[in-house]
Amino acid sequence: MAWPRRNGGGAVFDGDGIRVLQQVATPGLDAVAQLFTYLGSEYFYMLVLPFVYWCLDRRRGHQLAFLFLASMWLNGFLKELANLPRPSALFDGVRVLVRETSPGFPSGHAQGAMTLFGYLWLEYRARWWRALAPVLIALIAFSRPYLGVHYLGDTLGGLAIGAAVMAAFRWGFRRGLGGAWPRRRKRVATVVVPLLLLPLCGESVAYQTLGFLMGFLAGDLDAFAAFPLRTPAPARVAIARWVVGMAGFAALYALHGALIPNGLPELPGYALLGLWVTAGAPWCFHRLGLAGPSARTAAAGSPAAGPGDAPTGAGPAGSEGADPVGLLGASGRPMRGGGPAGGRPAQRLGRLALGLLAAAVVGSVLARPPVPREAFGPMAGPSPDRPLPLVIAHRGGDRRPENTLASFRYAAALGADWVELDVHRIADGALVVLHDETVDRTTDGSGDVHAMTLEQVKALDAGYRWTPDGGRTYPYRGRGLRIPTLEEVLAALPRQRLLIELKDDDPRLAEDVARTLREHGATRRVMVASFHDRTLRHFRAVAPEVPTSLASGEALRFVVAQRLGLTPFLRPPGVALQVPEYHGPLKVFAAGLVRLAHNRGLEVHAWTVNDPRKMEQLFLAGADGIVTDRPDLALAVRSHLFGPPGAGGAADAGRAPAGGRRPRPGLHPDPGSVGSTAFAPVGAVRDRASSR
C-alpha cells in the first residue's frame, strides 16, 4: 500500500509542479540551482547589504536594510503561523536535494529575492539592470521547487508577499513616515518595537532580524552626521571599505556565536552587528582615510550609485544629502555638519555601543548552566541532540490493546526505542498500568480504579473493548489479557527502555514507583514523567538518579520563557520537554523551541503524533523524539529520512557528531521498504483517549 499523497491546492501545493520542473533535471542544472539558491541565503545577504550601505548609496542602503530585515521577520512569523510542510520524497515522489527545518510557506528565498532585487530594480534604471534583476529573482525563487525545498505555492506566495511588503515600504519611504518624530521617540521605538515583536515568532530568524534591525536603526539616527561617507565610492575605495568592514563584521559574528547564549542576550549581540554596519565600520573608514570627501562638499546631484544611472526613489543620490532618520525613510532635510567624525552624534553612538555591549555581557553572565545530563545515565546521556530521534510507543501503540503486555511486546518487537506507559496507585497500594482513572473505556468492568484492589483489577478483561475495524470484531476478548502491574512490565521487558507517566497527584505514587524501579534494577533504563508538578518534584527528591521530563506547570513556564527569550536564565529540573505541537490554537512545538531547549540541556519530545507527514515534518524540525500510537509508521518515516539505526538501536547508537543528525539527501519513495502492517489506516481504533 502506498504512502498517502498530499491533496488539495492543486499542483502549486503538491508534488506535481515540482515534478514538472524536475523532468529536465541534470547534474549541471542541479549545480546551477544550488548556486542560485545560495544567492538567496542569509550569508549572501550579509555580504550584499553592507556593500550597498558602505559603497553604493548610504540612503538606499538604509532603506533596503530596513525593508529587507522587516520582510524577513515577517517571513519567519508567517512560516510559524501557517506551519505548512515542505515537499517530501516519501509522500510526493520528488527529489529533495536540500533539507531545511522550518515550515514551507512562504518561501524565504523567494520573498527575500523579491524584496532585495525588486527594490534595487525600482531604484536603478539602467537597461542591463532592469533586464537582469527579474531574471535573478526568478532563478533564485524557482531554484527552490527545482531542488525539492518548496512547493510552487510556497514560492509564488513568497514572491507575492515580498512584492506587497516592498510596495508598502516604498509608499512609506516616499512620504517620510515618522520623519517628524523627535529623535528620542525614534530611539525608544528602535528598542521597544523589536522587544514587542519577539514573542510573536520564536525562531532564530526573529532574533537575527530584530536584533540587527535594533542596532541598525538606532545607529543610523546619528551615524550619518557623526561619520559621513562619500557614496558612490571609487572602485578601489569601495573594495577597501568592504574588506575592512566585513573583516570586523565577521569577527563580531564569530564572537557572538561563541560567547552569547541563545535567547534574549542574542538581541543586543545582533544589535552590535547592526551598529557596526552603520557606525563602527564608517568610523574605521574615517580613521583609514577611506571616507572620501565630506558629504557637505559632495555634490548633492552627483550620478546615482550602483548598477544604474539615476534613482527613481525620493531623496538625493550620491553623497549623503539626506539624513534617513524617518521611521520609514529619509526626512529630506540636508545634513548638518558633514566634517570628520566627532561631536554629540559620535558621543551618542559611543554610549549606544557601550549600552548594547553591557546588555550582552550581563545577559551572558547571568545565563545559568545547562542541565547536567551526564548525571542521569544512558537514558539522558551527555547531549540532548540524539543521533537519531526517538520513536516512543504511546501505551505500546494502537495495533494491540493499549497499556498491556501484548502492546508493549509488539512495540518492542517493532524496534520502538522507548515504550510509554501510565501508572496508578490503587486502594491496596499496588501499581497498575492504566491510562484512565476508570476502567470503563478499555475493559469489561466499570468504576474508579483507585477504589479497587489488585484482585479486582486482575479480574477484568483488558482486551475486551479493543477493535481494529471500528467495532466489527473484538479479537482480544476472552483471551486472558489483564491489566499489568508495573512490576510485571519491568520483569517481562528487562531490556526495554520505558517512559513512565505518574498519573496521580499523589506523593505516595512517586515513592512506590521509585522503590519498585530500584528493586528491579531499572533506574538506568527509564524516564519518569507526570502532568503533576508536586508529584514529579517529590519523585526527583526520592529518586534523584532517575531522569525526568518537565511537569505540566514546569513545561508551561519554559515555553512562555522561550517566547520571551528568557530561557538562558532558567535551570530546568528535568532533562526532557514533552509537549504537543499545538495547545488549542496556540503553536507550542517549533524549531525555535528545540534550539533554546537544547541550549538548556533539554531534549524535546512531541506528542501524540500519528500522521506520517506530520512525523516527517517534526523529525526535520529537530524533534528528539515522537510519542505516537503508530510506532510502525514512525519507524518507517525515520528510517527513510535518516537511514536505519545502528546494530544497537537508535537509543544505543551513541551521540551525534558536531552539527547533529543529518537527513539523507535525494530521497525517493520506496513503499516496499516497510511491512504492509505499517500502512494500516491511522486511527483504526476510534475510542482511544486523545490525551498524552
C-alpha positions as CSV (number, residue, x, y, z in Angstrom):
1,M,0.0,0.0,0.0
2,A,1.4,3.4,-1.0
3,W,2.0,6.3,1.3
4,P,-0.7,8.9,1.2
5,R,-0.1,11.8,-1.1
6,R,-0.8,15.4,-0.2
7,N,-4.0,16.6,-1.8
8,G,-5.8,19.9,-2.0
9,G,-4.4,23.1,-3.5
10,G,-3.7,21.6,-7.0
11,A,-0.2,21.5,-8.5
12,V,1.0,24.5,-6.6
13,F,0.8,22.7,-3.2
14,D,1.6,19.2,-4.1
15,G,4.4,17.4,-5.9
16,D,3.0,17.8,-9.5
17,G,4.5,21.2,-10.1
18,I,7.9,20.1,-8.7
19,R,7.9,17.0,-10.9
20,V,7.3,19.2,-14.0
21,L,10.5,21.2,-13.1
22,Q,12.5,18.1,-12.3
23,Q,11.7,16.5,-15.6
24,V,14.6,18.4,-17.1
25,A,17.0,17.7,-14.2
26,T,20.6,17.1,-15.0
27,P,23.7,17.3,-12.8
28,G,24.6,20.6,-14.4
29,L,21.2,22.1,-13.7
30,D,21.4,20.8,-10.1
31,A,24.7,22.7,-9.7
32,V,23.2,25.8,-11.2
33,A,20.2,25.6,-8.9
34,Q,22.4,25.1,-5.9
35,L,24.3,28.3,-6.9
36,F,21.2,30.4,-7.2
37,T,19.7,29.0,-4.0
38,Y,22.9,30.2,-2.3
39,L,22.2,33.7,-3.7
40,G,19.1,33.7,-1.6
41,S,20.7,32.7,1.6
42,E,21.3,34.8,4.7
43,Y,25.1,34.6,4.1
44,F,24.8,36.2,0.7
45,Y,22.6,39.0,2.1
46,M,25.2,39.6,4.8
47,L,27.6,40.4,2.0
48,V,25.3,42.5,-0.1
49,L,23.5,44.7,2.3
50,P,26.7,46.2,3.9
51,F,28.2,46.7,0.4
52,V,25.2,48.8,-0.7
53,Y,25.3,50.8,2.6
54,W,29.1,51.5,2.6
55,C,29.9,51.7,-1.0
56,L,27.0,52.4,-3.3
57,D,24.4,54.7,-1.6
58,R,24.0,55.1,2.1
59,R,20.5,56.4,1.9
60,R,19.4,53.5,-0.3
61,G,21.3,51.1,2.0
62,H,19.4,52.4,4.9
63,Q,16.1,51.9,3.2
64,L,17.0,48.5,1.8
65,A,18.2,47.1,5.1
66,F,15.1,48.3,6.9
67,L,12.9,46.8,4.2
68,F,14.7,43.5,3.9
69,L,15.0,42.9,7.7
70,A,11.4,43.6,8.3
71,S,10.4,41.4,5.4
72,M,12.5,38.5,6.7
73,W,11.0,38.8,10.2
74,L,7.5,38.7,8.6
75,N,8.5,35.7,6.6
76,G,9.5,33.8,9.8
77,F,6.3,34.9,11.5
78,L,4.2,33.7,8.6
79,K,6.0,30.4,8.4
80,E,5.4,29.7,12.0
81,L,1.7,30.8,11.7
82,A,1.0,28.7,8.6
83,N,3.1,25.7,9.7
84,L,2.8,24.0,6.3
85,P,5.2,21.1,5.4
86,R,7.8,21.1,2.8
87,P,7.9,18.7,-0.2
88,S,8.6,15.1,0.7
89,A,10.4,12.5,-1.3
90,L,8.4,9.9,0.5
91,F,5.0,11.4,0.1
92,D,5.3,13.5,-3.1
93,G,7.6,11.3,-5.1
94,V,10.1,14.2,-5.8
95,R,13.8,14.6,-5.5
96,V,14.7,16.5,-2.3
97,L,18.3,17.8,-2.7
98,V,18.2,20.3,0.2
99,R,16.7,19.7,3.6
100,E,15.6,22.6,5.8
101,T,13.9,22.6,9.2
102,S,11.4,25.4,9.0
103,P,7.9,25.2,7.7
104,G,7.5,25.7,4.0
105,F,5.1,28.7,3.4
106,P,6.0,31.3,2.3
107,S,9.4,30.7,0.7
108,G,12.0,32.9,2.3
109,H,14.3,32.8,-0.7
110,A,11.5,34.0,-3.0
111,Q,10.4,36.7,-0.6
112,G,13.9,37.8,0.1
113,A,14.9,37.9,-3.6
114,M,11.8,39.9,-4.5
115,T,12.4,42.3,-1.6
116,L,16.1,43.0,-2.3
117,F,16.4,42.8,-6.0
118,G,12.9,44.2,-6.5
119,Y,13.8,47.3,-4.5
120,L,17.1,47.8,-6.5
121,W,15.2,47.2,-9.7
122,L,12.9,50.1,-8.9
123,E,15.7,52.3,-7.7
124,Y,18.1,52.0,-10.7
125,R,17.1,52.4,-14.3
126,A,20.0,51.1,-16.3
127,R,18.7,48.8,-19.0
128,W,21.0,46.0,-18.3
129,W,20.0,46.0,-14.6
130,R,16.3,46.3,-15.5
131,A,16.7,43.1,-17.6
132,L,19.0,41.2,-15.1
133,A,17.1,41.8,-11.8
134,P,13.9,40.0,-12.8
135,V,16.0,37.0,-14.0
136,L,17.8,36.9,-10.7
137,I,14.6,36.9,-8.8
138,A,13.1,34.2,-10.9
139,L,16.2,31.9,-10.8
140,I,16.6,32.3,-7.0
141,A,12.8,31.7,-6.4
142,F,12.3,28.8,-8.7
143,S,15.6,27.1,-7.8
144,R,13.7,26.1,-4.6
145,P,11.0,23.9,-6.1
146,Y,13.5,22.5,-8.6
147,L,15.6,21.4,-5.6
148,G,12.6,20.0,-3.8
149,V,12.8,22.5,-1.0
150,H,9.4,24.3,-1.7
151,Y,6.2,23.7,-3.4
152,L,5.3,26.1,-6.2
153,G,2.7,27.6,-4.0
154,D,5.3,28.4,-1.3
155,T,7.4,30.2,-4.0
156,L,4.6,32.1,-5.5
157,G,3.4,33.1,-2.1
158,G,6.9,34.4,-1.2
159,L,7.1,36.4,-4.3
160,A,3.6,38.0,-3.7
161,I,4.3,38.8,-0.1
162,G,7.7,40.2,-0.9
163,A,6.2,42.5,-3.6
164,A,3.5,43.6,-1.2
165,V,5.9,44.4,1.6
166,M,8.2,46.3,-0.8
167,A,5.2,48.3,-2.1
168,A,4.1,49.2,1.4
169,F,7.6,50.3,2.5
170,R,8.2,52.3,-0.6
171,W,5.0,54.1,0.0
172,G,6.2,54.9,3.5
173,F,9.7,55.9,2.3
174,R,8.3,58.4,-0.2
175,R,6.1,60.0,2.4
176,G,8.8,60.1,5.1
177,L,6.6,58.4,7.6
178,G,7.9,59.0,11.1
179,G,10.3,61.7,9.8
180,A,8.8,64.4,12.1
181,W,9.1,62.3,15.2
182,P,11.5,63.6,17.9
183,R,14.8,61.6,17.9
184,R,14.1,60.4,21.5
185,R,10.9,58.8,20.3
186,K,12.7,57.1,17.5
187,R,15.4,55.8,19.8
188,V,12.7,54.3,22.1
189,A,10.9,52.8,19.1
190,T,14.1,51.1,17.9
191,V,14.3,49.2,21.2
192,V,10.7,48.7,22.2
193,V,9.2,47.6,18.9
194,P,11.7,44.6,18.4
195,L,11.0,43.6,22.0
196,L,7.3,43.6,21.4
197,L,7.6,41.6,18.2
198,L,9.9,39.0,19.6
199,P,7.3,36.8,21.3
200,L,5.3,36.6,18.1
201,C,8.0,34.4,16.5
202,G,10.4,32.3,18.4
203,E,12.6,31.1,15.6
204,S,16.2,32.1,15.3
205,V,15.5,34.4,12.4
206,A,13.5,36.6,14.7
207,Y,16.5,37.2,17.0
208,Q,18.7,37.9,14.0
209,T,16.4,40.2,12.1
210,L,15.0,42.1,15.1
211,G,18.4,42.4,16.9
212,F,20.2,43.6,13.7
213,L,17.3,46.0,13.0
214,M,17.5,47.4,16.5
215,G,21.2,48.3,16.2
216,F,21.0,49.4,12.6
217,L,18.1,51.8,13.0
218,A,19.4,53.1,16.4
219,G,22.8,53.7,14.9
220,D,21.6,55.3,11.8
221,L,19.9,58.1,13.8
222,D,23.4,59.6,14.4
223,A,25.8,57.8,12.1
224,F,25.1,60.0,9.1
225,A,26.1,63.1,11.0
226,A,28.9,61.5,13.0
227,F,30.6,59.5,10.3
228,P,29.6,60.8,6.8
229,L,30.7,58.8,3.8
230,R,31.1,59.7,0.2
231,T,29.0,57.4,-2.0
232,P,29.2,56.0,-4.6
233,A,32.8,55.3,-3.8
234,P,35.5,54.7,-6.4
235,A,36.1,51.0,-7.1
236,R,39.4,50.8,-5.1
237,V,37.9,52.6,-2.2
238,A,34.7,50.5,-2.3
239,I,36.7,47.3,-2.3
240,A,38.8,48.5,0.6
241,R,35.8,49.6,2.6
242,W,34.1,46.3,2.0
243,V,37.1,44.2,3.0
244,V,37.7,46.3,6.2
245,G,34.0,46.4,7.1
246,M,33.4,42.7,6.5
247,A,36.5,41.7,8.5
248,G,35.1,43.5,11.5
249,F,31.7,42.1,10.9
250,A,33.0,38.5,10.6
251,A,35.0,38.9,13.8
252,L,31.9,40.2,15.7
253,Y,29.7,37.5,14.2
254,A,32.2,34.8,15.4
255,L,32.4,36.3,18.9
256,H,28.6,36.5,19.0
257,G,28.3,32.8,18.2
258,A,31.0,31.7,20.6
259,L,30.2,33.8,23.7
260,I,26.5,34.8,23.7
261,P,23.9,32.3,24.8
262,N,20.8,31.7,22.7
263,G,17.8,33.7,23.8
264,L,17.3,37.3,24.9
265,P,21.0,38.1,25.1
266,E,21.2,37.5,21.3
267,L,19.3,40.7,20.7
268,P,21.9,43.2,21.9
269,G,24.5,40.9,20.4
270,Y,23.0,41.2,16.9
271,A,22.3,44.8,17.6
272,L,26.0,45.4,17.9
273,L,26.4,43.8,14.5
274,G,23.9,46.3,13.1
275,L,25.7,49.1,14.9
276,W,29.0,48.0,13.4
277,V,27.5,48.4,9.9
278,T,26.1,51.9,10.5
279,A,28.7,53.4,12.8
280,G,31.6,51.1,13.6
281,A,32.8,50.5,10.1
282,P,32.3,54.1,9.0
283,W,34.4,55.2,12.0
284,C,37.2,52.8,10.8
285,F,36.8,54.2,7.2
286,H,37.5,57.7,8.6
287,R,40.5,56.6,10.6
288,L,41.9,54.8,7.5
289,G,41.2,57.7,5.1
290,L,38.5,55.7,3.2
291,A,35.6,58.1,3.9
292,G,36.1,60.3,0.9
293,P,35.2,64.0,0.7
294,S,32.8,65.2,3.3
295,A,29.1,64.8,2.5
296,R,28.7,68.6,2.8
297,T,31.1,69.3,0.0
298,A,30.0,66.4,-2.2
299,A,27.6,67.4,-5.0
300,A,24.0,66.6,-4.0
301,G,23.1,65.8,-7.5
302,S,26.1,63.5,-8.4
303,P,25.4,60.5,-10.5
304,A,23.5,57.6,-8.9
305,A,25.4,54.8,-7.4
306,G,25.4,51.2,-8.2
307,P,24.0,49.3,-11.3
308,G,22.2,52.3,-12.8
309,D,22.3,55.9,-13.7
310,A,19.7,57.6,-11.7
311,P,17.4,56.9,-8.8
312,T,13.6,56.7,-9.0
313,G,13.1,57.0,-5.3
314,A,12.8,60.1,-3.2
315,G,15.8,62.0,-1.8
316,P,19.1,62.9,-3.3
317,A,21.5,60.4,-4.7
318,G,25.3,60.1,-4.5
319,S,26.7,61.6,-1.3
320,E,24.8,61.8,1.9
321,G,22.5,64.7,1.1
322,A,19.7,63.3,3.3
323,D,19.6,62.1,6.8
324,P,17.4,58.9,6.9
325,V,16.1,59.4,10.4
326,G,12.4,59.0,9.5
327,L,10.8,55.8,10.7
328,L,10.3,54.6,7.1
329,G,12.9,56.6,5.2
330,A,14.7,59.9,4.6
331,S,13.4,63.0,6.1
332,G,14.6,65.1,3.2
333,R,16.5,67.5,5.5
334,P,20.0,68.4,4.5
335,M,22.6,67.0,6.8
336,R,24.1,69.4,9.3
337,G,27.8,69.5,9.5
338,G,29.5,66.8,7.4
339,G,33.0,67.0,8.5
340,P,35.1,64.4,10.2
341,A,33.7,62.2,12.9
342,G,33.0,63.8,16.2
343,G,30.6,65.9,18.2
344,R,27.5,64.9,20.1
345,P,26.3,62.3,17.5
346,A,29.5,60.4,17.9
347,Q,29.2,60.5,21.7
348,R,25.6,59.2,21.5
349,L,26.8,56.3,19.3
350,G,29.6,55.5,21.8
351,R,27.0,55.4,24.6
352,L,24.8,53.2,22.5
353,A,27.6,50.8,21.8
354,L,28.6,50.6,25.4
355,G,24.9,50.0,26.4
356,L,24.4,47.2,23.9
357,L,27.8,45.6,24.9
358,A,26.8,45.8,28.6
359,A,23.4,44.2,27.9
360,A,25.0,41.4,26.0
361,V,27.7,40.8,28.7
362,V,25.2,41.0,31.6
363,G,22.9,38.6,29.8
364,S,25.7,36.1,29.2
365,V,27.0,36.4,32.7
366,L,23.5,35.8,34.2
367,A,22.8,32.8,32.0
368,R,22.7,29.7,34.1
369,P,24.5,26.4,33.2
370,P,22.5,23.8,31.3
371,V,21.1,20.6,32.9
372,P,24.0,18.2,33.8
373,R,22.6,15.3,31.7
374,E,25.6,13.1,32.3
375,A,24.4,12.6,35.9
376,F,21.4,10.6,34.7
377,G,22.9,7.7,32.9
378,P,22.2,6.3,29.4
379,M,18.6,7.5,29.2
380,A,19.8,11.1,29.2
381,G,23.4,11.0,28.1
382,P,25.7,14.0,27.7
383,S,23.8,15.8,24.9
384,P,20.1,16.4,24.1
385,D,20.8,16.1,20.4
386,R,20.4,12.4,19.7
387,P,22.0,10.7,16.6
388,L,18.5,9.5,15.6
389,P,15.2,10.9,17.0
390,L,13.4,8.5,19.3
391,V,10.3,6.6,18.4
392,I,8.2,6.3,21.6
393,A,5.3,3.9,21.5
394,H,2.4,5.6,23.3
395,R,0.9,3.0,25.6
396,G,2.6,0.4,23.4
397,G,0.8,1.7,20.2
398,D,-2.7,1.1,18.9
399,R,-2.0,-2.2,17.0
400,R,-2.8,-4.1,20.2
401,P,-4.9,-3.3,23.3
402,E,-3.2,-0.3,25.0
403,N,-1.1,-0.5,28.2
404,T,-1.0,-4.3,28.1
405,L,1.9,-6.7,27.8
406,A,0.7,-7.5,24.3
407,S,1.1,-3.9,23.1
408,F,4.4,-3.5,24.9
409,R,5.9,-6.6,23.4
410,Y,4.6,-5.7,20.0
411,A,6.2,-2.3,20.2
412,A,9.5,-3.8,21.4
413,A,9.4,-6.3,18.5
414,L,8.9,-3.5,16.0
415,G,12.0,-1.7,17.4
416,A,10.5,1.2,19.2
417,D,13.2,2.9,21.2
418,W,11.0,3.6,24.2
419,V,7.6,2.4,25.4
420,E,5.4,4.8,27.2
421,L,3.0,3.6,29.9
422,D,0.8,5.1,32.6
423,V,0.8,4.1,36.3
424,H,-1.8,4.5,39.0
425,R,-1.6,3.6,42.7
426,I,-4.8,1.7,43.7
427,A,-6.6,1.0,47.0
428,D,-4.2,-1.7,48.3
429,G,-1.0,0.1,47.2
430,A,-0.5,-1.9,44.0
431,L,0.9,0.0,41.0
432,V,-1.2,-0.8,37.9
433,V,-0.7,0.2,34.3
434,L,-3.7,2.0,33.0
435,H,-4.3,5.4,31.4
436,D,-7.8,6.4,32.6
437,E,-8.9,6.9,36.2
438,T,-11.7,4.4,35.4
439,V,-11.7,1.0,33.8
440,D,-14.8,1.6,31.7
441,R,-13.2,2.5,28.3
442,T,-10.7,-0.4,28.0
443,T,-12.2,-3.3,30.0
444,D,-15.4,-5.2,30.7
445,G,-15.7,-3.6,34.1
446,S,-16.6,-0.1,35.4
447,G,-15.6,2.1,38.2
448,D,-12.7,4.2,39.6
449,V,-9.5,2.1,39.5
450,H,-8.3,3.8,42.7
451,A,-11.1,2.3,44.7
452,M,-10.2,-1.2,43.6
453,T,-7.9,-3.9,44.9
454,L,-5.3,-5.7,42.7
455,E,-7.5,-8.8,42.8
456,Q,-10.5,-6.8,41.4
457,V,-8.3,-5.2,38.7
458,K,-6.9,-8.6,37.7
459,A,-10.4,-10.0,37.2
460,L,-11.0,-7.5,34.3
461,D,-10.6,-8.3,30.6
462,A,-8.1,-5.7,29.4
463,G,-8.7,-6.6,25.7
464,Y,-12.5,-6.6,25.9
465,R,-13.1,-3.3,24.1
466,W,-10.2,-3.2,21.6
467,T,-11.3,-3.3,18.0
468,P,-9.1,-2.9,14.8
469,D,-12.1,-2.3,12.5
470,G,-14.5,0.1,14.1
471,G,-16.4,-2.4,16.1
472,R,-17.0,-5.2,13.7
473,T,-14.7,-7.6,15.6
474,Y,-13.1,-7.8,19.0
475,P,-10.2,-10.2,18.6
476,Y,-8.8,-9.9,22.1
477,R,-12.0,-10.6,24.1
478,G,-11.8,-13.6,26.4
479,R,-8.1,-14.2,25.7
480,G,-6.9,-13.7,29.2
481,L,-5.4,-10.2,28.6
482,R,-5.1,-8.5,32.0
483,I,-4.2,-5.0,33.3
484,P,-0.5,-5.4,34.2
485,T,1.3,-4.1,37.3
486,L,4.5,-2.1,36.9
487,E,6.4,-5.0,38.4
488,E,5.1,-7.3,35.7
489,V,6.1,-4.9,32.9
490,L,9.6,-4.5,34.3
491,A,10.1,-8.2,34.6
492,A,8.6,-9.0,31.2
493,L,10.7,-6.4,29.3
494,P,14.0,-6.5,31.2
495,R,15.9,-4.6,28.5
496,Q,13.3,-2.3,27.1
497,R,13.6,1.4,27.8
498,L,10.5,2.9,29.3
499,L,8.8,6.3,29.7
500,I,6.7,6.0,32.8
501,E,4.0,8.6,33.5
502,L,2.7,9.1,37.0
503,K,-1.0,9.6,36.6
504,D,-2.0,10.5,40.1
505,D,-1.3,13.7,42.1
506,D,0.0,11.6,45.0
507,P,3.5,11.7,46.5
508,R,2.9,8.0,47.6
509,L,2.8,7.0,44.0
510,A,6.2,8.7,43.4
511,E,7.7,6.9,46.4
512,D,6.3,3.5,45.4
513,V,7.5,3.8,41.8
514,A,11.0,4.9,42.9
515,R,11.2,1.8,45.2
516,T,9.9,-0.5,42.5
517,L,12.5,0.7,40.0
518,R,15.3,0.2,42.4
519,E,14.1,-3.3,43.3
520,H,14.1,-4.3,39.6
521,G,17.4,-2.5,38.8
522,A,15.6,-0.4,36.3
523,T,16.6,3.1,37.2
524,R,19.0,3.4,34.3
525,R,16.5,2.4,31.6
526,V,13.5,4.6,32.5
527,M,12.5,8.2,32.3
528,V,9.6,9.4,34.5
529,A,7.0,12.0,33.5
530,S,3.9,13.5,35.1
531,F,1.4,16.3,34.5
532,H,1.5,17.0,38.2
533,D,4.3,19.3,39.4
534,R,4.0,18.2,43.0
535,T,4.2,14.5,42.3
536,L,7.2,14.9,39.9
537,R,9.1,17.1,42.3
538,H,8.6,14.5,45.1
539,F,9.8,11.8,42.7
540,R,13.0,13.7,42.0
541,A,13.6,14.1,45.7
542,V,13.3,10.4,46.4
543,A,15.0,9.2,43.2
544,P,17.4,11.9,42.1
545,E,19.3,9.4,39.9
546,V,16.3,8.8,37.6
547,P,15.9,11.3,34.7
548,T,12.6,13.1,34.4
549,S,10.7,15.3,32.0
550,L,9.2,18.6,32.9
551,A,5.8,18.5,34.6
552,S,2.9,20.5,33.2
553,G,3.5,23.7,35.0
554,E,7.3,23.5,34.5
555,A,6.8,22.9,30.8
556,L,4.4,25.9,30.6
557,R,6.9,28.2,32.3
558,F,9.6,27.1,29.9
559,V,7.5,27.6,26.8
560,V,6.5,31.1,28.0
561,A,10.1,31.9,28.8
562,Q,11.2,30.6,25.4
563,R,8.7,33.0,23.7
564,L,10.2,35.9,25.8
565,G,13.8,34.8,25.2
566,L,14.3,34.2,28.9
567,T,15.3,30.5,28.8
568,P,19.1,31.3,29.4
569,F,18.2,32.3,32.9
570,L,16.3,29.1,33.7
571,R,17.7,25.9,35.1
572,P,15.2,23.2,34.2
573,P,14.6,20.5,36.8
574,G,14.3,17.7,34.2
575,V,16.1,16.5,31.1
576,A,13.2,16.4,28.6
577,L,10.5,18.7,27.5
578,Q,7.4,16.8,26.3
579,V,4.9,19.0,24.5
580,P,2.1,18.8,21.9
581,E,2.6,20.6,18.6
582,Y,-0.5,22.7,19.5
583,H,-2.3,23.5,22.7
584,G,-5.7,24.6,21.3
585,P,-5.0,27.2,18.7
586,L,-1.5,28.1,20.1
587,K,1.5,26.5,18.5
588,V,3.9,25.0,21.1
589,F,6.4,22.8,19.2
590,A,8.7,24.7,16.9
591,A,12.3,24.6,15.8
592,G,12.9,27.7,17.9
593,L,11.7,25.8,21.0
594,V,14.1,23.0,20.2
595,R,17.0,25.4,19.7
596,L,16.6,27.1,23.1
597,A,15.7,23.8,24.9
598,H,18.9,22.2,23.6
599,N,20.8,25.2,24.9
600,R,19.4,24.4,28.3
601,G,20.3,20.7,28.1
602,L,16.7,19.6,27.4
603,E,15.6,17.3,24.6
604,V,12.2,17.8,23.1
605,H,9.6,15.2,22.5
606,A,6.4,15.9,20.6
607,W,3.2,14.1,21.5
608,T,0.9,12.4,20.3
609,V,1.7,12.3,16.6
610,N,0.0,9.7,14.3
611,D,0.1,11.4,10.9
612,P,3.1,10.2,9.0
613,R,3.5,13.5,7.1
614,K,3.5,15.4,10.4
615,M,6.0,12.9,11.8
616,E,8.4,13.8,8.9
617,Q,7.9,17.5,9.5
618,L,8.6,17.2,13.2
619,F,11.6,15.0,12.7
620,L,13.1,17.5,10.3
621,A,12.2,20.4,12.7
622,G,14.5,18.8,15.2
623,A,12.3,16.8,17.5
624,D,14.4,14.5,19.6
625,G,11.5,12.0,20.0
626,I,7.9,11.5,18.8
627,V,5.4,9.9,21.1
628,T,3.0,8.0,18.8
629,D,0.2,5.4,18.7
630,R,1.8,4.3,15.4
631,P,5.4,3.3,16.1
632,D,5.4,1.3,12.9
633,L,4.8,4.4,10.8
634,A,7.2,6.5,12.8
635,L,10.0,3.9,12.4
636,A,9.4,3.7,8.7
637,V,9.5,7.5,8.3
638,R,12.6,7.8,10.4
639,S,14.4,5.1,8.5
640,H,13.6,6.8,5.2
641,L,14.8,10.2,6.5
642,F,17.9,9.2,8.4
643,G,18.7,5.6,7.5
644,P,18.4,2.6,9.7
645,P,19.7,2.7,13.3
646,G,23.0,1.0,14.2
647,A,23.1,-2.5,15.4
648,G,22.4,-1.4,19.0
649,G,19.3,0.6,18.0
650,A,18.7,4.3,17.8
651,A,18.8,4.7,21.5
652,D,22.2,2.9,21.9
653,A,23.9,4.3,18.8
654,G,25.9,6.9,20.7
655,R,25.7,10.6,20.3
656,A,25.5,12.8,17.3
657,P,28.7,14.4,16.0
658,A,29.1,18.1,15.9
659,G,26.3,19.6,13.9
660,G,23.8,17.0,14.9
661,R,22.0,14.4,12.8
662,R,21.6,14.8,9.1
663,P,18.8,13.5,6.9
664,R,19.7,11.6,3.8
665,P,19.6,13.8,0.6
666,G,18.0,12.8,-2.7
667,L,15.3,10.5,-1.2
668,H,12.9,8.7,-3.4
669,P,9.7,6.9,-2.3
670,D,10.1,3.3,-1.6
671,P,6.7,1.9,-0.4
672,G,8.1,-1.6,-0.3
673,S,10.7,-0.7,2.3
674,V,8.4,-1.4,5.3
675,G,5.9,-4.2,6.0
676,S,2.3,-3.8,4.9
677,T,1.1,-3.5,8.5
678,A,2.8,-0.1,8.7
679,F,0.2,1.3,6.2
680,A,-2.9,0.4,8.1
681,P,-5.3,3.4,8.4
682,V,-4.3,5.8,11.1
683,G,-6.8,5.9,13.9
684,A,-8.3,2.5,13.3
685,V,-9.2,2.3,17.0
686,R,-11.7,5.1,17.4
687,D,-12.2,5.0,21.2
688,R,-8.6,5.7,22.4
689,A,-8.3,8.7,24.7
690,S,-6.6,11.6,23.0
691,S,-4.5,12.9,25.9
692,R,-0.9,12.0,26.3
